[in-house]
């Protein structure tokens, strides 16, 4: 699996190092995209195991769960245990969606809708087949970021869970990238409006081109430079 756009060479150790350094920002931006207004220092405090004042306990739980889900993802990648499977997705959702979704750790068993669009996600009876199709649609010897972004968009559009679907899509997208030795994509909170607008368009059309371009623009230049520098130093 190759990066055919930036020309990065896979380096799982460096990709994990970069992602771990970004952990606070990854959690901060994810919860901000959900309308939860923690500051960077507040997120760091929560991840250190200390509650912060002025926020609902439920919001603090969401942020802490995000951190725990990332740590679990890092562990799987380090142990070469990450795979694109329903079992792994549900195990991760059991962490990320705990006490937030109506049910966590299982695919939904009822119909859902997406606010702001007339698009209707598939019936819950189709979800197992849809997930199997998603896995089978990931080709070898193609651009690793195209595959990863397709994973995110498919997770979001199919709404496999009652809630936490976009976050789960980003977890699986980034787990796929890390497991292949490439840096993660983080959607900055300042891009929330663009992200939401493009996602609503994608839900209706199913066309991935605009979202692919947008998500690629979210990969930080520092991450790309560090990956290239680390490989240039290899003997």
For each residue, the residues with C-beta under 8 A, 3 or more apart:
1: 10 140 141 142 144 147 180
2: 10 141 143 144
3: 6 7 8 9 10 143 144 145 182
4: 7 142 143
5: 143 145 216
6: 3 219 224
7: 3 4 228
8: 3 182 183 224 227 228 231
9: 3 227 228 231
10: 1 2 3 15 180 181 182
11: 14 15 181 227 230 231
12: 15 16 77 178 179 180 181
13: 16 17
14: 11 17 18 226 227 230 231
15: 10 11 12 18 19 177 178 181 182 183 184 227
16: 12 13 19 20 74 77 78 178
17: 13 14 20 21
18: 14 15 21 22 183 184 223 226 227
19: 15 16 22 23 26 70 74 174 178 183 184
20: 16 17 23 74
21: 17 18
22: 18 19 25 26 184 186
23: 19 20 26 27 47 67 70
24: 27 28 40 43 44 47
25: 22 28 29 40 186
26: 19 22 23 29 30 66 70 184 186
27: 23 24 30 31 43 47 63 66 67 70
28: 24 25 31 32 38 39 40 43 189
29: 25 26 32 33 186 187 188 189
30: 26 27 33 34 66 167 170 187
31: 27 28 34 36 38 43 59 62 63 66
32: 28 29 35 36 37 38 189 192
33: 29 30 166 187 189 192 195
34: 30 31 62 167
35: 32
36: 31 32 55 59 62 63
37: 32
38: 28 31 32 42 43 46 52 55 59 63
39: 28 42 43
40: 24 25 28 43 44
41: 44 45
42: 38 39 45 46 52 55
43: 24 27 28 31 38 39 40 46 47 63
44: 24 40 41 47 48
45: 41 42 48 50 52
46: 38 42 43 49 50 51 52 60 63 64 67
47: 23 24 27 43 44 63 64 67
48: 44 45
49: 46
50: 45 46
51: 46 57 60
52: 38 42 45 46 55 60
53:
54:
55: 36 38 42 52 59 60
56: 59 60
57: 51 60 61
58: 61 62 99 100
59: 31 36 38 55 56 62 63
60: 46 51 52 55 56 57 63 64
61: 57 58 64 65 98 99 100
62: 31 34 36 58 59 65 66 100
63: 27 31 36 38 43 46 47 59 60 66 67
64: 46 47 60 61 67 68
65: 61 62 68 69 95 96 97 98 99 100
66: 26 27 30 31 62 63 69 70 96 167
67: 23 27 46 47 63 64 70 71
68: 64 65 71 72 95 96
69: 65 66 72 73 92 95 96 171
70: 19 23 26 27 66 67 73 74 171
71: 67 68 74 75
72: 68 69 75 76 91 92 95
73: 69 70 76 77 82 92 171 174 175 178
74: 16 19 20 70 71 77 78 178
75: 71 72 78 79 81
76: 72 73 79 81 82 88 175
77: 12 16 73 74 80 81 82 175 178 179
78: 16 74 75
79: 75 76
80: 77 179
81: 75 76 77
82: 73 76 77 88 175 176 178 179
83: 88
84: 88 89 134 135 138 151 172 176
85: 88 89 135
86: 89 90 107 128 131
87: 90 91
88: 76 82 83 84 85 91 92
89: 84 85 86 92 93 131 155 160 168 172
90: 86 87 93 94 105 106 107
91: 72 87 88 94 95 105
92: 69 72 73 88 89 95 96 168 171 172
93: 89 90 96 97 101 104 105 106 161 164 168
94: 90 91 97 98 104 105
95: 65 68 69 72 91 92 98
96: 65 66 68 69 92 93 104 164 167 168 171
97: 65 93 94 100 101 104 105 161 163 164 168
98: 61 65 94 95 104
99: 58 61 65 104
100: 58 61 62 65 97 104 163 164
101: 93 97 104 161 162 163 164
102: 108 162 163
103: 106 108 109 161 162
104: 93 94 96 97 98 99 100 101 161 164
105: 90 91 93 94 97
106: 90 93 103 109 161
107: 86 90 124 127 128 131 160 161
108: 102 103 112 124 127 159 160 161 162
109: 103 106 124
110: 124 162
111: 120 121 123 124
112: 108 121 159 162
113: 120 121
114: 117 119 121 159 203
115:
116: 196 200
117: 114 200 203 204
118: 204
119: 114 157 203 204
120: 111 113
121: 111 112 113 114 157 158 159
122: 126 127 130 158 159
123: 111 126
124: 107 108 109 110 111 127
125:
126: 122 123 129 130
127: 107 108 122 124 130 131 158 160
128: 86 107 131 132
129: 126 132 133
130: 122 126 127 133 134 154 158 160
131: 86 89 107 127 128 134 135 158 160
132: 128 129 135 136
133: 129 130 136 137
134: 84 130 131 137 138 151 154 155 158
135: 84 85 131 132 138
136: 132 133
137: 133 134 150 154
138: 84 134 135 147 150 151
139: 142 147
140: 1
141: 1 2
142: 1 4 139 146 147
143: 2 3 4 5 146 147
144: 1 2 3 147 148 176 177 180 182
145: 3 5 148 149 177 182 185 216 219
146: 142 143 149 150 212
147: 1 138 139 142 143 144 150 151 176
148: 144 145 151 152 173 174 176 177 182 185
149: 145 146 152 153 173 185 208 211 212 215 216
150: 137 138 146 147 153 154 208
151: 84 134 138 147 148 154 155 169 172 173 176
152: 148 149 155 156 166 169 170 172 173 215
153: 149 150 156 157 169 202 208 211
154: 130 134 137 150 151 157 158 169
155: 89 134 151 152 158 160 165 166 168 169 172 173
156: 152 153 159 165 166 169 199 202 203
157: 119 121 153 154 202 203 206
158: 121 122 127 130 131 134 154 155
159: 108 112 114 121 122 156 165
160: 89 107 108 127 130 131 155 165 168
161: 93 97 101 103 104 106 107 108 164 165 168
162: 101 102 103 108 110 112
163: 97 100 101 102
164: 93 96 97 100 101 104 161 167 168
165: 155 156 159 160 161 168 169
166: 33 152 155 156 169 170 199
167: 30 34 66 96 164 170 171
168: 89 92 93 96 97 155 160 161 164 165 171 172
169: 151 152 153 154 155 156 165 166 172 173
170: 30 152 166 167 173 174 185 187
171: 69 70 73 92 96 167 168 174 175
172: 84 89 92 151 152 155 168 169 175 176
173: 148 149 151 152 155 169 170 176 177 185
174: 19 73 148 170 171 177 178 184 185
175: 73 76 77 82 171 172 178 179
176: 82 84 144 147 148 151 172 173 179 180
177: 15 144 145 148 173 174 180 182 183 184 185
178: 12 15 16 19 73 74 77 82 174 175 181 182 183 184
179: 12 77 80 82 175 176
180: 1 10 12 144 176 177
181: 10 11 12 15 178
182: 3 8 10 15 144 145 148 177 178 227
183: 8 15 18 19 177 178 219 220 223 224 226 227
184: 15 18 19 22 26 174 177 178 223
185: 145 148 149 170 173 174 177 215 216 218 219
186: 22 25 26 29 218 220
187: 29 30 33 170 191 195 215 218
188: 29 191 218
189: 28 29 32 33 192
190:
191: 187 188 194 195 214 218
192: 32 33 189 195 196
193: 196 197
194: 191 197 198 214
195: 33 187 191 192 198 199 214
196: 116 192 193 199 200
197: 193 194 200 201
198: 194 195 201 202 210 211 214
199: 156 166 195 196 202 203 211
200: 116 117 196 197 203 204
201: 197 198 204 205 210
202: 153 156 157 198 199 205 206 207 208 210 211
203: 114 117 119 156 157 199 200 206
204: 117 118 119 200 201
205: 201 202
206: 157 202 203
207: 202 210
208: 149 150 153 202 211 212
209: 212 213
210: 198 201 202 207 213 214
211: 149 153 198 199 202 208 214 215
212: 146 149 208 209 215 216
213: 209 210 216 217
214: 191 194 195 198 210 211 217 218
215: 149 152 185 187 211 212 218 219
216: 5 145 149 185 212 213 219
217: 213 214
218: 185 186 187 188 191 214 215
219: 6 145 183 185 215 216 223 224
220: 183 186 223 224
221: 224 225
222: 225 226
223: 18 183 184 219 220 226 227
224: 6 8 183 219 220 221 227 228
225: 221 222 228 229
226: 14 18 183 222 223 229 230
227: 8 9 11 14 15 18 182 183 223 224 230 231
228: 7 8 9 224 225 231 232
229: 225 226 232 233
230: 11 14 226 227 233 234
231: 8 9 11 14 227 228 234
232: 228 229
233: 229 230
234: 230 231
235:
